[in-house]
Each structure stands twice: as structure tokens, then as C-alpha cells.
Amino acid sequence: MIRKTLTLAAALALAAWAPPARAATPPPGRLNVVTSTTDLADIAGAVGGNRVSVVHISEGYQDPHFVEAKPSFILRLRNADVFAFVGLDLEIGWMPLLVDGARNPKIRQGGSGYLDVSQVIPVLDRASGNVDRSQGDVHPMGNPHYWLDPENGRRIARLFRDRFVQLDPAGAAAYRANETAFEGRLNAAETAWRADLATIRGKPVVAWHTSWRYFAEYNGMSIVGFMEPKPGVPPSASHLAGLMATIRRTGAKVIVMEPFYDRRTADLVASRTGVKVLVLPPSVGGLRGAPVGDYVSLMRYDVAQLAAALR
Ligand SMILES: [Zn+2]
């Protein structure tokens, strides 16, 4: 962490005199939107249409907890009208330095473009007592992976609509129409995958990270255990022994995991229990070769793959 901080500090100093990157000059006349993740970027673009210009900072195939944000984004943040982020400390590793470096009052807390998306989300796994970060839990403020529930996708879209209308009232009708169209695409997709949800509902599964908690809330799969003993803490031998006993007892058929975790550990559990390993993209653009280039496609793909694995 210290090394990362120094690297970023050095980069901030460089950015002070470096010539502006191409990313720093958005098209004129549009709301300039920066999002932390690809999922927020896709939904912001769907709602904003041709009245906004959107860039994202982390890629969908990166572990969102451990992104090394490029210092070139300081320049883009400097000109941003809106900075939207997942919140709940997901971006804690890079956001303070980049936002400070941007020196843009609009995107500071209380500014017109500061958009902590978690504010409109019913957050899962909020700690009830004192939070203890010393044990490595990367979800000290509650579970930040909420975009994996389509109902939260709708909440995110409505939040962008409302903020864009505030900042660009001339586009109000367009933003409302775009948001309605986004929900329409999501509704149609949900109707089409209803049979898949019936397959998934009630089935015991294991997940690597608690990122799949929101997906489970939505589709009714029963997560009987996690590969990680705590969010962000790699599995120990004793934890895996207990988990394998749970898999045998519950008859769980699948381990759901993101592409950026250590597949060999999941394969080891699979070889000893007969469980299947299912690698799913957690975000837009999250898996090479998979058709998950936008939010609705991402949800469609993950539902279909999970249902196929459980059939
Ligand atoms: Zn997480």
C-alpha cells in the first residue's frame, strides 16, 4: 500500500507539468462524466445518450478492490462535471489521491458532480458493531458489489437521470426517455430469462467472494459457503477443509468465481468434491470473449451461464 501511494504521489507531481493527454479533452457541449467502474459507465452512457461523454477508470476484468488507477485520469477528473463511484470504500485505494490531484471542486464531497452511487442502494452486509480493518476485511462499510442485482441497476439509472437533469435541465426529456428505454431493455431481458431463474432458485452454490451476494438475492441461489474466510482474505487450508465438508453435506454443484482469483485453488476443491468451477464476469467487459459489453448483456450472460451449470 505504501509503495502504491508513493508511486501515485510521484505520478501526481508529474501530472502537474505533463502535457494534457487526449483523455483530458472531452467533446465540447456535453456533460463530462467520469465513473470508477465500467458498469457505472455503461449505465451513465445509456441514460446520458449523446448529451454526455463518459469514461471509466477501472476495467471490468480487474479486481475492483485493487485497481492501480492511471494518473492520466487526474486530467480527466480535472474537467469532470460528474464523478460517479461505487462507494463503500471500494475505491479507497486510489480515489482520495486522484480526486485531490484533480483540484476540481465540482467532484469533491458536497460538489454538484460528486455522486456516491451507494447512497441509493439497500446495502447488504453492513457491520453492526465496530469495524475491524486489521483482519483484512475489504468490505468494512458493507458489501459494495450491488450492481449485480438488476433492481440496483435500475436504481443506478434513476440516480444518473436525476443528476443529469439537475446539471443539464435542457436535456431533461432526453434523459427521462433514455432511462425509461434502459429499464425497458432490462425488463425485456428479465422476461426472457425467467425460466433460468426458476432453474437457479434454491440451488446450493459456493462463491469465492461475497460479491455474488446481491446476485443471489436476485436469483435465489443459496450460497452455502465462500472460498474466502473473509472478503479479501485468501482461503487457508483449514477453511477449505471446512468448506469441502459443507459442499458434501449440502450437495453444492458449483463454485462461482471472478476471472481474477486463483482458479487452481477452486480446481483443487473441485477435484476433491466433484463441484464445478464457474468463472463469471462480475462487470461489463469482465471476461475476454464473453458477450458482456453492456450491463443488460452482463446480467443476461451471468444468469444463463449459472442456470446452465445448475441444470
Ligand atoms: Zn469485494
py3Dmol code that shows the C-alpha trace and the ligand (Angstrom):
import py3Dmol

protein = """\
ATOM      1  CA  MET A   1       0.000   0.000   0.000  1.00  0.00           C
ATOM      2  CA  ILE A   2       2.824   2.374   0.907  1.00  0.00           C
ATOM      3  CA  ARG A   3       4.606   1.646  -2.368  1.00  0.00           C
ATOM      4  CA  LYS A   4       1.426   2.264  -4.341  1.00  0.00           C
ATOM      5  CA  THR A   5       0.925   5.573  -2.524  1.00  0.00           C
ATOM      6  CA  LEU A   6       4.452   6.743  -3.336  1.00  0.00           C
ATOM      7  CA  THR A   7       4.045   5.768  -6.965  1.00  0.00           C
ATOM      8  CA  LEU A   8       0.838   7.748  -7.187  1.00  0.00           C
ATOM      9  CA  ALA A   9       2.355  10.721  -5.379  1.00  0.00           C
ATOM     10  CA  ALA A  10       5.205  10.769  -7.866  1.00  0.00           C
ATOM     11  CA  ALA A  11       2.712  10.476 -10.689  1.00  0.00           C
ATOM     12  CA  LEU A  12       0.724  13.404  -9.278  1.00  0.00           C
ATOM     13  CA  ALA A  13       3.856  15.540  -9.364  1.00  0.00           C
ATOM     14  CA  LEU A  14       4.426  14.507 -12.960  1.00  0.00           C
ATOM     15  CA  ALA A  15       0.866  15.248 -13.933  1.00  0.00           C
ATOM     16  CA  ALA A  16       1.340  18.834 -12.743  1.00  0.00           C
ATOM     17  CA  TRP A  17       3.606  19.591 -15.681  1.00  0.00           C
ATOM     18  CA  ALA A  18       2.923  16.821 -18.192  1.00  0.00           C
ATOM     19  CA  PRO A  19       1.187  17.919 -21.415  1.00  0.00           C
ATOM     20  CA  PRO A  20      -2.561  17.122 -21.339  1.00  0.00           C
ATOM     21  CA  ALA A  21      -3.410  13.616 -22.523  1.00  0.00           C
ATOM     22  CA  ARG A  22      -6.039  13.114 -25.193  1.00  0.00           C
ATOM     23  CA  ALA A  23      -8.354  11.770 -22.461  1.00  0.00           C
ATOM     24  CA  ALA A  24      -8.319  15.227 -20.860  1.00  0.00           C
ATOM     25  CA  THR A  25     -10.240  16.879 -23.665  1.00  0.00           C
ATOM     26  CA  PRO A  26     -13.841  15.677 -23.867  1.00  0.00           C
ATOM     27  CA  PRO A  27     -16.063  16.832 -26.748  1.00  0.00           C
ATOM     28  CA  PRO A  28     -17.409  20.334 -26.114  1.00  0.00           C
ATOM     29  CA  GLY A  29     -21.033  20.904 -25.142  1.00  0.00           C
ATOM     30  CA  ARG A  30     -21.509  17.589 -23.375  1.00  0.00           C
ATOM     31  CA  LEU A  31     -21.649  16.705 -19.693  1.00  0.00           C
ATOM     32  CA  ASN A  32     -18.261  15.272 -18.905  1.00  0.00           C
ATOM     33  CA  VAL A  33     -18.789  12.150 -16.787  1.00  0.00           C
ATOM     34  CA  VAL A  34     -16.093  10.025 -15.158  1.00  0.00           C
ATOM     35  CA  THR A  35     -17.063   6.788 -13.416  1.00  0.00           C
ATOM     36  CA  SER A  36     -14.913   4.457 -11.375  1.00  0.00           C
ATOM     37  CA  THR A  37     -16.233   1.242 -12.994  1.00  0.00           C
ATOM     38  CA  THR A  38     -17.369   0.001 -16.394  1.00  0.00           C
ATOM     39  CA  ASP A  39     -20.819  -0.875 -15.045  1.00  0.00           C
ATOM     40  CA  LEU A  40     -21.481   2.680 -13.902  1.00  0.00           C
ATOM     41  CA  ALA A  41     -20.047   3.964 -17.196  1.00  0.00           C
ATOM     42  CA  ASP A  42     -22.386   1.814 -19.280  1.00  0.00           C
ATOM     43  CA  ILE A  43     -25.483   2.850 -17.330  1.00  0.00           C
ATOM     44  CA  ALA A  44     -24.430   6.517 -17.334  1.00  0.00           C
ATOM     45  CA  GLY A  45     -23.961   6.319 -21.108  1.00  0.00           C
ATOM     46  CA  ALA A  46     -27.335   4.631 -21.600  1.00  0.00           C
ATOM     47  CA  VAL A  47     -29.096   7.378 -19.628  1.00  0.00           C
ATOM     48  CA  GLY A  48     -26.995  10.275 -20.906  1.00  0.00           C
ATOM     49  CA  GLY A  49     -27.038   9.318 -24.579  1.00  0.00           C
ATOM     50  CA  ASN A  50     -25.388  11.850 -26.840  1.00  0.00           C
ATOM     51  CA  ARG A  51     -25.572  14.626 -24.223  1.00  0.00           C
ATOM     52  CA  VAL A  52     -22.786  13.101 -22.138  1.00  0.00           C
ATOM     53  CA  SER A  53     -19.244  11.916 -22.635  1.00  0.00           C
ATOM     54  CA  VAL A  54     -18.326   9.031 -20.321  1.00  0.00           C
ATOM     55  CA  VAL A  55     -15.013   7.457 -19.345  1.00  0.00           C
ATOM     56  CA  HIS A  56     -14.348   4.825 -16.694  1.00  0.00           C
ATOM     57  CA  ILE A  57     -11.260   4.341 -14.545  1.00  0.00           C
ATOM     58  CA  SER A  58     -11.079   0.621 -13.679  1.00  0.00           C
ATOM     59  CA  GLU A  59     -11.577  -2.150 -16.224  1.00  0.00           C
ATOM     60  CA  GLY A  60     -14.179  -4.879 -15.786  1.00  0.00           C
ATOM     61  CA  TYR A  61     -11.553  -7.624 -15.728  1.00  0.00           C
ATOM     62  CA  GLN A  62      -9.622  -6.076 -12.818  1.00  0.00           C
ATOM     63  CA  ASP A  63     -10.265  -6.826  -9.163  1.00  0.00           C
ATOM     64  CA  PRO A  64     -12.078  -3.586  -8.296  1.00  0.00           C
ATOM     65  CA  HIS A  65     -10.620  -3.604  -4.780  1.00  0.00           C
ATOM     66  CA  PHE A  66      -7.038  -3.424  -6.036  1.00  0.00           C
ATOM     67  CA  VAL A  67      -7.030  -1.175  -9.084  1.00  0.00           C
ATOM     68  CA  GLU A  68      -3.979   0.921  -9.882  1.00  0.00           C
ATOM     69  CA  ALA A  69      -5.637   3.975 -11.356  1.00  0.00           C
ATOM     70  CA  LYS A  70      -3.692   5.666 -14.123  1.00  0.00           C
ATOM     71  CA  PRO A  71      -2.564   9.182 -13.193  1.00  0.00           C
ATOM     72  CA  SER A  72      -3.794  10.384 -16.595  1.00  0.00           C
ATOM     73  CA  PHE A  73      -7.254  10.256 -15.056  1.00  0.00           C
ATOM     74  CA  ILE A  74      -6.348  13.212 -12.877  1.00  0.00           C
ATOM     75  CA  LEU A  75      -6.549  15.324 -16.013  1.00  0.00           C
ATOM     76  CA  ARG A  76      -9.902  13.886 -16.980  1.00  0.00           C
ATOM     77  CA  LEU A  77     -11.200  14.383 -13.422  1.00  0.00           C
ATOM     78  CA  ARG A  78      -9.999  17.974 -13.534  1.00  0.00           C
ATOM     79  CA  ASN A  79     -12.580  18.695 -16.254  1.00  0.00           C
ATOM     80  CA  ALA A  80     -15.312  16.368 -14.997  1.00  0.00           C
ATOM     81  CA  ASP A  81     -18.845  17.636 -14.415  1.00  0.00           C
ATOM     82  CA  VAL A  82     -19.735  14.360 -12.669  1.00  0.00           C
ATOM     83  CA  PHE A  83     -17.611  11.790 -10.883  1.00  0.00           C
ATOM     84  CA  ALA A  84     -19.688   8.689 -10.052  1.00  0.00           C
ATOM     85  CA  PHE A  85     -18.276   5.922  -7.909  1.00  0.00           C
ATOM     86  CA  VAL A  86     -19.484   2.724  -6.238  1.00  0.00           C
ATOM     87  CA  GLY A  87     -18.591   3.884  -2.726  1.00  0.00           C
ATOM     88  CA  LEU A  88     -18.499   1.797   0.473  1.00  0.00           C
ATOM     89  CA  ASP A  89     -14.699   2.088   0.297  1.00  0.00           C
ATOM     90  CA  LEU A  90     -14.414   0.088  -2.957  1.00  0.00           C
ATOM     91  CA  GLU A  91     -12.267   2.873  -4.444  1.00  0.00           C
ATOM     92  CA  ILE A  92     -10.411   3.739  -1.222  1.00  0.00           C
ATOM     93  CA  GLY A  93      -7.044   2.643  -2.671  1.00  0.00           C
ATOM     94  CA  TRP A  94      -6.841   5.350  -5.323  1.00  0.00           C
ATOM     95  CA  MET A  95      -9.754   7.765  -5.153  1.00  0.00           C
ATOM     96  CA  PRO A  96      -8.516  10.244  -2.500  1.00  0.00           C
ATOM     97  CA  LEU A  97      -5.234  10.859  -4.343  1.00  0.00           C
ATOM     98  CA  LEU A  98      -6.794  11.232  -7.781  1.00  0.00           C
ATOM     99  CA  VAL A  99      -9.634  13.450  -6.606  1.00  0.00           C
ATOM    100  CA  ASP A 100      -7.242  15.638  -4.581  1.00  0.00           C
ATOM    101  CA  GLY A 101      -4.890  15.820  -7.560  1.00  0.00           C
ATOM    102  CA  ALA A 102      -7.698  16.914  -9.875  1.00  0.00           C
ATOM    103  CA  ARG A 103      -8.375  20.096  -7.843  1.00  0.00           C
ATOM    104  CA  ASN A 104     -11.940  20.198  -9.162  1.00  0.00           C
ATOM    105  CA  PRO A 105     -14.449  21.496  -6.575  1.00  0.00           C
ATOM    106  CA  LYS A 106     -17.371  20.006  -8.542  1.00  0.00           C
ATOM    107  CA  ILE A 107     -16.304  16.440  -7.781  1.00  0.00           C
ATOM    108  CA  ARG A 108     -15.406  16.923  -4.131  1.00  0.00           C
ATOM    109  CA  GLN A 109     -17.835  15.815  -1.440  1.00  0.00           C
ATOM    110  CA  GLY A 110     -20.708  18.316  -1.472  1.00  0.00           C
ATOM    111  CA  GLY A 111     -19.904  19.402  -5.039  1.00  0.00           C
ATOM    112  CA  SER A 112     -22.552  19.341  -7.782  1.00  0.00           C
ATOM    113  CA  GLY A 113     -20.863  16.421  -9.551  1.00  0.00           C
ATOM    114  CA  TYR A 114     -19.952  14.261  -6.570  1.00  0.00           C
ATOM    115  CA  LEU A 115     -22.001  11.095  -6.977  1.00  0.00           C
ATOM    116  CA  ASP A 116     -21.647   8.342  -4.390  1.00  0.00           C
ATOM    117  CA  VAL A 117     -23.945   5.801  -6.034  1.00  0.00           C
ATOM    118  CA  SER A 118     -24.199   3.640  -2.902  1.00  0.00           C
ATOM    119  CA  GLN A 119     -26.439   6.315  -1.361  1.00  0.00           C
ATOM    120  CA  VAL A 120     -29.467   4.951  -3.281  1.00  0.00           C
ATOM    121  CA  ILE A 121     -28.735   1.266  -2.612  1.00  0.00           C
ATOM    122  CA  PRO A 122     -30.051  -1.003   0.157  1.00  0.00           C
ATOM    123  CA  VAL A 123     -26.601  -2.211   1.214  1.00  0.00           C
ATOM    124  CA  LEU A 124     -26.016  -5.826   2.294  1.00  0.00           C
ATOM    125  CA  ASP A 125     -23.567  -6.985   4.976  1.00  0.00           C
ATOM    126  CA  ARG A 126     -23.324  -3.729   6.868  1.00  0.00           C
ATOM    127  CA  ALA A 127     -21.279  -4.312  10.025  1.00  0.00           C
ATOM    128  CA  SER A 128     -23.381  -3.966  13.137  1.00  0.00           C
ATOM    129  CA  GLY A 129     -20.616  -3.273  15.660  1.00  0.00           C
ATOM    130  CA  ASN A 130     -17.156  -1.784  15.431  1.00  0.00           C
ATOM    131  CA  VAL A 131     -15.439  -2.360  12.109  1.00  0.00           C
ATOM    132  CA  ASP A 132     -12.087  -4.088  12.325  1.00  0.00           C
ATOM    133  CA  ARG A 133      -9.991  -3.474   9.225  1.00  0.00           C
ATOM    134  CA  SER A 134      -6.895  -5.028  10.766  1.00  0.00           C
ATOM    135  CA  GLN A 135      -8.062  -8.515   9.810  1.00  0.00           C
ATOM    136  CA  GLY A 136      -8.090  -7.711   6.109  1.00  0.00           C
ATOM    137  CA  ASP A 137     -11.840  -7.436   5.504  1.00  0.00           C
ATOM    138  CA  VAL A 138     -12.182  -5.335   2.328  1.00  0.00           C
ATOM    139  CA  HIS A 139     -15.896  -4.647   2.954  1.00  0.00           C
ATOM    140  CA  PRO A 140     -15.720  -2.655   6.199  1.00  0.00           C
ATOM    141  CA  MET A 141     -18.598  -0.341   5.157  1.00  0.00           C
ATOM    142  CA  GLY A 142     -20.853  -3.101   3.821  1.00  0.00           C
ATOM    143  CA  ASN A 143     -20.869  -5.090   0.583  1.00  0.00           C
ATOM    144  CA  PRO A 144     -20.080  -2.810  -2.401  1.00  0.00           C
ATOM    145  CA  HIS A 145     -20.886  -5.245  -5.259  1.00  0.00           C
ATOM    146  CA  TYR A 146     -24.503  -4.136  -5.546  1.00  0.00           C
ATOM    147  CA  TRP A 147     -24.671  -3.673  -9.338  1.00  0.00           C
ATOM    148  CA  LEU A 148     -25.063  -7.465  -9.715  1.00  0.00           C
ATOM    149  CA  ASP A 149     -28.748  -7.144  -8.776  1.00  0.00           C
ATOM    150  CA  PRO A 150     -30.751  -5.729 -11.730  1.00  0.00           C
ATOM    151  CA  GLU A 151     -33.041  -3.908  -9.319  1.00  0.00           C
ATOM    152  CA  ASN A 152     -29.976  -1.933  -8.270  1.00  0.00           C
ATOM    153  CA  GLY A 153     -29.163  -1.403 -11.954  1.00  0.00           C
ATOM    154  CA  ARG A 154     -32.484   0.441 -12.142  1.00  0.00           C
ATOM    155  CA  ARG A 155     -31.676   2.465  -9.026  1.00  0.00           C
ATOM    156  CA  ILE A 156     -28.328   3.465 -10.556  1.00  0.00           C
ATOM    157  CA  ALA A 157     -30.017   4.526 -13.818  1.00  0.00           C
ATOM    158  CA  ARG A 158     -32.577   6.658 -11.982  1.00  0.00           C
ATOM    159  CA  LEU A 159     -29.821   8.308  -9.951  1.00  0.00           C
ATOM    160  CA  PHE A 160     -27.938   9.261 -13.136  1.00  0.00           C
ATOM    161  CA  ARG A 161     -31.187  10.536 -14.688  1.00  0.00           C
ATOM    162  CA  ASP A 162     -31.910  12.779 -11.715  1.00  0.00           C
ATOM    163  CA  ARG A 163     -28.368  14.171 -11.511  1.00  0.00           C
ATOM    164  CA  PHE A 164     -28.122  14.779 -15.270  1.00  0.00           C
ATOM    165  CA  VAL A 165     -31.478  16.588 -15.229  1.00  0.00           C
ATOM    166  CA  GLN A 166     -30.204  18.813 -12.405  1.00  0.00           C
ATOM    167  CA  LEU A 167     -26.969  19.683 -14.180  1.00  0.00           C
ATOM    168  CA  ASP A 168     -28.392  19.945 -17.704  1.00  0.00           C
ATOM    169  CA  PRO A 169     -32.111  20.842 -17.463  1.00  0.00           C
ATOM    170  CA  ALA A 170     -32.335  21.394 -21.229  1.00  0.00           C
ATOM    171  CA  GLY A 171     -31.804  17.642 -21.644  1.00  0.00           C
ATOM    172  CA  ALA A 172     -34.432  16.580 -19.109  1.00  0.00           C
ATOM    173  CA  ALA A 173     -36.789  14.992 -21.631  1.00  0.00           C
ATOM    174  CA  ALA A 174     -33.951  13.088 -23.304  1.00  0.00           C
ATOM    175  CA  TYR A 175     -32.578  11.783 -20.001  1.00  0.00           C
ATOM    176  CA  ARG A 176     -36.032  10.618 -18.910  1.00  0.00           C
ATOM    177  CA  ALA A 177     -36.679   8.900 -22.232  1.00  0.00           C
ATOM    178  CA  ASN A 178     -33.271   7.225 -22.214  1.00  0.00           C
ATOM    179  CA  GLU A 179     -33.732   5.995 -18.660  1.00  0.00           C
ATOM    180  CA  THR A 180     -37.149   4.566 -19.494  1.00  0.00           C
ATOM    181  CA  ALA A 181     -35.657   2.821 -22.524  1.00  0.00           C
ATOM    182  CA  PHE A 182     -32.875   1.344 -20.365  1.00  0.00           C
ATOM    183  CA  GLU A 183     -35.422  -0.090 -17.930  1.00  0.00           C
ATOM    184  CA  GLY A 184     -37.404  -1.375 -20.888  1.00  0.00           C
ATOM    185  CA  ARG A 185     -34.399  -3.338 -22.172  1.00  0.00           C
ATOM    186  CA  LEU A 186     -33.777  -4.717 -18.706  1.00  0.00           C
ATOM    187  CA  ASN A 187     -37.442  -5.677 -18.245  1.00  0.00           C
ATOM    188  CA  ALA A 188     -37.470  -7.490 -21.588  1.00  0.00           C
ATOM    189  CA  ALA A 189     -34.279  -9.368 -20.724  1.00  0.00           C
ATOM    190  CA  GLU A 190     -35.719 -10.384 -17.351  1.00  0.00           C
ATOM    191  CA  THR A 191     -38.828 -11.768 -19.007  1.00  0.00           C
ATOM    192  CA  ALA A 192     -36.640 -13.806 -21.344  1.00  0.00           C
ATOM    193  CA  TRP A 193     -34.503 -15.310 -18.555  1.00  0.00           C
ATOM    194  CA  ARG A 194     -37.376 -16.135 -16.192  1.00  0.00           C
ATOM    195  CA  ALA A 195     -37.018 -19.878 -16.890  1.00  0.00           C
ATOM    196  CA  ASP A 196     -33.310 -19.656 -15.997  1.00  0.00           C
ATOM    197  CA  LEU A 197     -34.181 -18.074 -12.652  1.00  0.00           C
ATOM    198  CA  ALA A 198     -36.538 -20.971 -11.925  1.00  0.00           C
ATOM    199  CA  THR A 199     -33.611 -23.350 -12.503  1.00  0.00           C
ATOM    200  CA  ILE A 200     -31.303 -21.386 -10.200  1.00  0.00           C
ATOM    201  CA  ARG A 201     -33.703 -20.719  -7.313  1.00  0.00           C
ATOM    202  CA  GLY A 202     -32.873 -22.620  -4.127  1.00  0.00           C
ATOM    203  CA  LYS A 203     -29.808 -24.402  -5.535  1.00  0.00           C
ATOM    204  CA  PRO A 204     -26.806 -24.627  -3.184  1.00  0.00           C
ATOM    205  CA  VAL A 205     -23.657 -22.979  -4.553  1.00  0.00           C
ATOM    206  CA  VAL A 206     -20.289 -21.802  -3.269  1.00  0.00           C
ATOM    207  CA  ALA A 207     -18.928 -18.354  -4.157  1.00  0.00           C
ATOM    208  CA  TRP A 208     -15.334 -17.183  -3.995  1.00  0.00           C
ATOM    209  CA  HIS A 209     -16.006 -13.622  -2.806  1.00  0.00           C
ATOM    210  CA  THR A 210     -19.143 -12.137  -1.257  1.00  0.00           C
ATOM    211  CA  SER A 211     -19.525 -10.120  -4.473  1.00  0.00           C
ATOM    212  CA  TRP A 212     -22.176 -12.676  -5.503  1.00  0.00           C
ATOM    213  CA  ARG A 213     -24.422 -11.909  -2.519  1.00  0.00           C
ATOM    214  CA  TYR A 214     -26.514  -9.392  -4.500  1.00  0.00           C
ATOM    215  CA  PHE A 215     -26.770 -11.753  -7.455  1.00  0.00           C
ATOM    216  CA  ALA A 216     -28.011 -14.420  -5.027  1.00  0.00           C
ATOM    217  CA  GLU A 217     -30.560 -12.039  -3.503  1.00  0.00           C
ATOM    218  CA  TYR A 218     -31.884 -11.550  -7.004  1.00  0.00           C
ATOM    219  CA  ASN A 219     -31.843 -15.075  -8.423  1.00  0.00           C
ATOM    220  CA  GLY A 220     -32.494 -17.072  -5.256  1.00  0.00           C
ATOM    221  CA  MET A 221     -29.388 -19.296  -5.358  1.00  0.00           C
ATOM    222  CA  SER A 222     -28.387 -20.414  -1.892  1.00  0.00           C
ATOM    223  CA  ILE A 223     -24.748 -19.559  -1.106  1.00  0.00           C
ATOM    224  CA  VAL A 224     -23.690 -22.224   1.396  1.00  0.00           C
ATOM    225  CA  GLY A 225     -20.102 -21.015   1.775  1.00  0.00           C
ATOM    226  CA  PHE A 226     -17.364 -18.753   0.461  1.00  0.00           C
ATOM    227  CA  MET A 227     -13.865 -19.670  -0.670  1.00  0.00           C
ATOM    228  CA  GLU A 228     -12.618 -16.630   1.245  1.00  0.00           C
ATOM    229  CA  PRO A 229     -12.919 -16.834   5.043  1.00  0.00           C
ATOM    230  CA  LYS A 230     -13.486 -13.029   4.981  1.00  0.00           C
ATOM    231  CA  PRO A 231     -13.885 -10.726   1.972  1.00  0.00           C
ATOM    232  CA  GLY A 232     -10.401 -10.136   0.573  1.00  0.00           C
ATOM    233  CA  VAL A 233      -8.704 -12.819   2.687  1.00  0.00           C
ATOM    234  CA  PRO A 234      -7.384 -15.808   0.684  1.00  0.00           C
ATOM    235  CA  PRO A 235      -8.550 -19.295   1.677  1.00  0.00           C
ATOM    236  CA  SER A 236      -6.480 -21.202   4.221  1.00  0.00           C
ATOM    237  CA  ALA A 237      -6.146 -24.991   4.287  1.00  0.00           C
ATOM    238  CA  SER A 238      -8.329 -25.304   7.373  1.00  0.00           C
ATOM    239  CA  HIS A 239     -11.000 -23.061   5.851  1.00  0.00           C
ATOM    240  CA  LEU A 240     -11.027 -25.161   2.676  1.00  0.00           C
ATOM    241  CA  ALA A 241     -11.353 -28.380   4.681  1.00  0.00           C
ATOM    242  CA  GLY A 242     -14.473 -26.993   6.362  1.00  0.00           C
ATOM    243  CA  LEU A 243     -15.814 -25.738   3.051  1.00  0.00           C
ATOM    244  CA  MET A 244     -15.368 -29.151   1.402  1.00  0.00           C
ATOM    245  CA  ALA A 245     -17.334 -30.732   4.230  1.00  0.00           C
ATOM    246  CA  THR A 246     -20.072 -28.134   3.619  1.00  0.00           C
ATOM    247  CA  ILE A 247     -20.071 -28.897  -0.121  1.00  0.00           C
ATOM    248  CA  ARG A 248     -20.508 -32.627   0.545  1.00  0.00           C
ATOM    249  CA  ARG A 249     -23.229 -32.017   3.132  1.00  0.00           C
ATOM    250  CA  THR A 250     -25.261 -29.571   1.033  1.00  0.00           C
ATOM    251  CA  GLY A 251     -24.664 -31.087  -2.406  1.00  0.00           C
ATOM    252  CA  ALA A 252     -23.473 -27.764  -3.834  1.00  0.00           C
ATOM    253  CA  LYS A 253     -22.717 -28.225  -7.540  1.00  0.00           C
ATOM    254  CA  VAL A 254     -20.903 -25.040  -8.482  1.00  0.00           C
ATOM    255  CA  ILE A 255     -18.190 -22.648  -7.290  1.00  0.00           C
ATOM    256  CA  VAL A 256     -18.867 -19.199  -8.762  1.00  0.00           C
ATOM    257  CA  MET A 257     -15.775 -17.012  -9.095  1.00  0.00           C
ATOM    258  CA  GLU A 258     -14.380 -13.982 -10.867  1.00  0.00           C
ATOM    259  CA  PRO A 259     -11.659 -14.405 -13.522  1.00  0.00           C
ATOM    260  CA  PHE A 260      -9.037 -12.608 -11.412  1.00  0.00           C
ATOM    261  CA  TYR A 261      -8.981 -15.075  -8.493  1.00  0.00           C
ATOM    262  CA  ASP A 262      -6.713 -18.116  -8.291  1.00  0.00           C
ATOM    263  CA  ARG A 263      -8.507 -20.762 -10.274  1.00  0.00           C
ATOM    264  CA  ARG A 264      -6.096 -23.535  -9.155  1.00  0.00           C
ATOM    265  CA  THR A 265      -7.450 -23.378  -5.609  1.00  0.00           C
ATOM    266  CA  ALA A 266     -11.012 -23.724  -6.886  1.00  0.00           C
ATOM    267  CA  ASP A 267      -9.931 -26.602  -9.147  1.00  0.00           C
ATOM    268  CA  LEU A 268      -8.390 -28.344  -6.164  1.00  0.00           C
ATOM    269  CA  VAL A 269     -11.684 -28.161  -4.274  1.00  0.00           C
ATOM    270  CA  ALA A 270     -13.470 -29.325  -7.433  1.00  0.00           C
ATOM    271  CA  SER A 271     -11.197 -32.338  -7.852  1.00  0.00           C
ATOM    272  CA  ARG A 272     -11.913 -33.455  -4.295  1.00  0.00           C
ATOM    273  CA  THR A 273     -15.648 -32.831  -4.178  1.00  0.00           C
ATOM    274  CA  GLY A 274     -16.919 -33.091  -7.749  1.00  0.00           C
ATOM    275  CA  VAL A 275     -18.147 -29.489  -7.709  1.00  0.00           C
ATOM    276  CA  LYS A 276     -17.901 -27.488 -10.996  1.00  0.00           C
ATOM    277  CA  VAL A 277     -15.907 -24.263 -11.268  1.00  0.00           C
ATOM    278  CA  LEU A 278     -17.849 -21.498 -12.995  1.00  0.00           C
ATOM    279  CA  VAL A 279     -15.919 -18.343 -13.902  1.00  0.00           C
ATOM    280  CA  LEU A 280     -18.324 -15.448 -14.343  1.00  0.00           C
ATOM    281  CA  PRO A 281     -17.565 -11.837 -15.248  1.00  0.00           C
ATOM    282  CA  PRO A 282     -18.603  -9.548 -12.379  1.00  0.00           C
ATOM    283  CA  SER A 283     -18.626  -6.429 -14.533  1.00  0.00           C
ATOM    284  CA  VAL A 284     -19.135  -5.066 -18.015  1.00  0.00           C
ATOM    285  CA  GLY A 285     -16.112  -6.138 -20.090  1.00  0.00           C
ATOM    286  CA  GLY A 286     -15.140  -8.581 -17.352  1.00  0.00           C
ATOM    287  CA  LEU A 287     -14.353 -11.717 -19.353  1.00  0.00           C
ATOM    288  CA  ARG A 288     -12.437 -11.973 -22.595  1.00  0.00           C
ATOM    289  CA  GLY A 289     -14.574 -13.427 -25.375  1.00  0.00           C
ATOM    290  CA  ALA A 290     -17.837 -13.251 -23.421  1.00  0.00           C
ATOM    291  CA  PRO A 291     -20.652 -11.042 -24.791  1.00  0.00           C
ATOM    292  CA  VAL A 292     -20.745  -8.750 -21.757  1.00  0.00           C
ATOM    293  CA  GLY A 293     -20.117  -5.367 -23.330  1.00  0.00           C
ATOM    294  CA  ASP A 294     -23.046  -3.671 -21.629  1.00  0.00           C
ATOM    295  CA  TYR A 295     -24.928  -4.006 -18.372  1.00  0.00           C
ATOM    296  CA  VAL A 296     -28.009  -5.849 -19.644  1.00  0.00           C
ATOM    297  CA  SER A 297     -25.807  -8.292 -21.596  1.00  0.00           C
ATOM    298  CA  LEU A 298     -23.689  -8.876 -18.500  1.00  0.00           C
ATOM    299  CA  MET A 299     -26.700  -9.827 -16.400  1.00  0.00           C
ATOM    300  CA  ARG A 300     -28.114 -11.977 -19.207  1.00  0.00           C
ATOM    301  CA  TYR A 301     -24.821 -13.837 -19.617  1.00  0.00           C
ATOM    302  CA  ASP A 302     -24.312 -14.490 -15.902  1.00  0.00           C
ATOM    303  CA  VAL A 303     -27.876 -15.729 -15.395  1.00  0.00           C
ATOM    304  CA  ALA A 304     -27.648 -18.023 -18.454  1.00  0.00           C
ATOM    305  CA  GLN A 305     -24.243 -19.460 -17.528  1.00  0.00           C
ATOM    306  CA  LEU A 306     -25.265 -20.127 -13.943  1.00  0.00           C
ATOM    307  CA  ALA A 307     -28.522 -21.777 -14.974  1.00  0.00           C
ATOM    308  CA  ALA A 308     -26.673 -23.984 -17.486  1.00  0.00           C
ATOM    309  CA  ALA A 309     -24.190 -25.073 -14.794  1.00  0.00           C
ATOM    310  CA  LEU A 310     -27.008 -25.951 -12.378  1.00  0.00           C
ATOM    311  CA  ARG A 311     -29.293 -27.701 -14.825  1.00  0.00           C
TER     312      ARG A 311
END
"""
ligand_1 = """\
1
ZN
Zn -15.492 -7.132 -2.629
"""
view = py3Dmol.view(width=600, height=400)
view.addModel(protein, "pdb")
view.setStyle({"model": 0}, {"cartoon": {"style": "trace"}})
view.addModel(ligand_1, "xyz")
view.setStyle({"model": 1}, {"stick": {}})
view.zoomTo()
view.show()
